[in-house]
Amino acid sequence: MSAPVRQPKVTEREARQVAEAARERDWHRPSFAKELFLGRFRLDLVHPHPLPAAEDVRRGEAFLAVLRDFCETRIDGARIEREARIPDETITGLKEIGALGMKIDPKYGGLGLTQLYYNRALALVGSASPAVGALLSAHQSIGVPQPLKLFGTREQKEAFLPRLARTDLSAFLLTEPDVGSDPARLATTAVPDGDEYVLDGVKLWTTNGVVADLLVVMARVPASEGHPGGITAFVVEADAPGITVEHRNAFMGLRGLENGVTRFHRVRVPAGNRIGPEGAGLKIALTTLNTGRLSLPAACAGAAKWCLKIAREWSGEREQWGRPIGRHEAVSAKISFIAATAFALEAVVDLASQMADEDRNDIRIEAALAKLYGSEKAWLIADELVQIRGGRGYETADSLAARGERAVPAEQLLRDLRINRIFEGSTEIMHLLIAREAVDAHLSVAGDLIDPDKSLADKARAGARAGGFYARWLPGLVTGAGQLPGSYGEFGALAGHLRYVERTSRKLARSTFYAMSRWQGRMELKQAFLGRIVDIGAELFAMSAACVRAELLRTTTDHGREAYQLADAFCRQARLRTEELFTRLWSNTDDLDRRIVDAVLDGAYTWLEEGVIDPSGSGPWIADASPGPSRKENVHRRLP
């Protein structure tokens, strides 16, 4: 038996340096969300609401009609949940209608949909079966098509994109048994050998990996003569010799998900399959996720819309104490939250998607906020729906049907949505990622001032830069349009909410500046504080999107009055949450929490754990991922 694999030993500082090197450092285009965190409310960047071109609308609506018919007639969500597998004929049908190539250029056999219509398609198919939605999203949002679109050579696109558009499924392989959001410890290696690389390692949670034909694999190339090395991306044929899918994972929800553990043992990959230069893999992964993350909140928005439908129908039908339960205030507050937040989630996704299509703005923060906000709020919406349904919300759809009632899969949705708070960056990681981008302007001018490893000369130069920046920036945080009663008058009843966003963005920037002045180099350790800063920014972004969408609907549809009502309700709810977050910036239990946690981890409270039985099985906390040949059966499944 081989010894357990040893991950590369890295310090906390080295891990941060690897993550920092993978960031897009420059801001070549404006960013609404970045400006929002800096206290500058650039409404002109999102209003008037950007709109798709007529041809994009025609192509998108035509495909949505085909997809809706497919979802209604050929996707059996209950069967997928029951059998924990998407039937082969369903995947074959998706291939036939071109769903694998929604984002692939027509010259390679794809449909060439915009991000807006791609996300609407995912919301639609995800409502029929979240597992099918996840399969399509993993294939196109983070699988082989997207990195090839952004970084692939002409030869790579011509070789792979036609397959990916019609016949081949793809998967993205980054995570390892002992490596999640800390890629500095990546253990899978790709050793150069002539015109090839030899891959060795184990990848965990490979969504689509059980059935994929093509893989994007992140592996570490050791530095050597002629090879700068570093984390590098490769396109790998899933049936290449030496690849074994050792296990198909099972989860709380998304039971049809084809997610597995994949082992590479001396897998030879042509150098021509390397995406980008050596060492660019992590940057490629993060750049791919800038727009790839939008698929997840799209599914969340779709789920919220379904929850609203069920809440409306059930709350009007079920009676308690002489009236429908929806007319009781305890339940009506929940329905109002569901309706208003569903409106806002769709507003956020559509705005960010259209901004991505226009390519005028840098949307890395907007996409991350959409993912964070969508995953958190959709989970709360589903939880409220289960509560509204009561015992029937906790009961499975099959059980409801067996005793003669409508098979409403509310509890399934709650389980299916739970992973979205972890997928593609957990909520905690998203907080840190967004916070880093939000304070980028400060670190760019003053980072050396708080870096203990910088020389006095470096600090002096940083001080001069910081002085000039803050002399220009700080005065702009004192007053603004949010204090003028007539500002944003074209928004009518919603103008007051936009004035609130403008005022509050300046307050948010002042709070961030004060915290940096107070904690300096220790700021990165204040993760709870940074999380609240990000959550405030997310609420302000969602409020902005909701108001802009309501105004768009007022001028282009017959639903303007209703849209204004929903936007108003959402903004009032969001303002209450925002004020609570501001209070908790400075009035909280963060220091006490850290002391308690230190004591817990030191074993001071083990006496509190007495009197219960631990039903967990035996075995290591993290499975051995030592390189070498597989000793397990290959469960990779080739689709028709």
Helices and strands as residue ranges (DSSP letters): H 12-22, H 32-37, G 43-45, H 54-74, H 77-83, H 88-96, G 99-101, G 106-108, H 115-128, H 130-137, I 138-142, H 145-151, H 154-166, E 170-173, G 183-185, E 189-193, E 196-207, E 214-221, E 230-237, E 243-248, E 259-270, G 271-273, E 274-275, H 281-292, H 295-317, E 319-320, E 323-324, G 325-327, H 329-358, H 364-389, H 391-394, H 397-402, H 410-418, G 419-421, H 427-438, H 440-446, G 447-450, H 456-473, G 474-477, G 481-483, G 489-494, H 495-519, G 520-525, H 527-556, H 560-586, H 590-601, G 606-609
